[in-house]
Amino acid sequence: MANTIASVAVGMISSSTPKLLSQRPISRSSSRRFSTIKMTVSLDQKKKNFTLQKSEEAFNVAKELMPGGVNSPVRAFKSVGGQPIVMDSVKGSHMWDIDGNEYIDYVGSWGPAIIGHADDEVLAALAETMKKGTSFGAPCLLENILAEMVIAAVPSIEMVRFVNSGTEACMGVLRLARAYTGRMKVIKFEGCYHGHADPFLVKAGSGVATLGLPDSPGVPKAATIDTLTAPYNDLSAVEALFQSHKGEVAAIILEPVVGNSGFITPAPDFLSGIRKLTKEHGALLIFDEVMTGFRLSYGGAQEYFGITPDLTTLGKIIGGGLPVGAYGGKREIMEMVAPAGPMYQAGTLSGNPLAMTAGIHTLRRLKEPGSYEHLNNITSELIQGILDAGKKAGHAICGGYISGMFGFFFTEGPVYNFDDAKKCDTAKFGRFYRGMLEEGVYFAPSQFEAGFTSLAHTPEDIQKTIAAAEKVFRQI
Ligand SMILES: Cc1ncc(COP(=O)(O)O)c(C=O)c1O
């Protein structure tokens, strides 16, 4: 449940005994996993002069050039106040804005940066690949390598198609599920986000909710008429939909752990119940693992929970910071995809050598022993520290984590679904958010987003963050 710390294989680290992994300052260019020692020291100096003047000027220009000044609405600061911060560079677990402020980053480019930003090995591999060109528009060997890695890692995937974003992956997988079953209806859950394609813009979670838009104008009714919705963690609502649409449901798509309504975990019998219902009713089960893939464990949520869907979507991490997405599943279903089969889906830059290279090197690093233990240790310490500090200061707060994904809500909880999440005190979150920014900590600018840690986050980062939270909790 989201109101408790998720049970995990590795025990909690006491927040009073930080493990110093290295005392040696590491230069920004040569830094790898523990690159933040020098940077965290400078945080205290920086925040004394915290100003966002250059950021504000740049953003005022951006607003005239691009809608809302951003190229993705989740970057807006509408729900936390102030203006988005214009960033200059990233390295490891840290980001620097154009005013020179430094932040410990828990957004990780919204998920991809799981081994840390601008990893030296990934950058070097990209430089090598680039010498041979950036896009062939023809098969390249690197596609085989990443495909083999994905197939070996993700239990449900026997064949994979690479695309350029999570949105594209979800669009493709829905068409495939409809083509394979010959049925048109799809069940999605309130507060789950599956990209911005028309059929999914129904009760679509964070980005839409944060802006206060119920749905989006421009989405034709015809595009969503076959989209059925149910509250997350509610098996009886799903059963009722199957009963009232007998023989019509092609698939259920869901985030196996929700990150787009804040962090919400599935109830113990939810995923197995959904698996059972889909089998009973001849529908496919699709796990949207764009966020959870390679994050909750190397095999994603399906490996973590031991539930195998028919189809899976991926994105974010498998592109190592370059634009990528993928969908895959049983061979028999995937062979419907063109040119092997009749279901059409294509992409000019799909499987390009740069994205494949960044993905391959990111997965290689993740596969090294200890990666998920590290994510688990630092994230448990972080979320426990934040919850303890919040409660000590008298706030209603609940939260949880699994591996390198976490979240907390300003409400007593429990939070089982999007309606529960909406009961949280978003105004208080806004005050907390602004306070944390001034302390040099960068969370996603919405109460309805999950947070992410990386292999580059150190115990020092976590201790700094908890100390900042203790201070800010007392002020809000
Ligand atoms: C679960 C999930 N599915 C799909 C998407 C869409 O991915 P993209 O932003 O790459 O189009 C996202 C994006 O955050 C996501 O979290």
The ligand as a Gaussian input file, in Angstrom:
#p B3LYP/6-31G(d) Opt

LIG

0 1
 C        3.615000       4.872000     -17.636000
 C        3.887000       5.773000     -18.808000
 N        3.483000       5.426000     -20.022000
 C        3.722000       6.189000     -21.099000
 C        4.391000       7.391000     -20.974000
 C        4.656000       8.232000     -22.191000
 O        6.009000       8.229000     -22.471000
 P        6.678000       9.428000     -23.344000
 O        6.652000      10.636000     -22.476000
 O        8.056000       8.917000     -23.639000
 O        5.848000       9.578000     -24.567000
 C        4.819000       7.798000     -19.718000
 C        5.523000       9.084000     -19.550000
 O        5.842000       9.517000     -18.487000
 C        4.564000       6.975000     -18.596000
 O        4.946000       7.323000     -17.374000

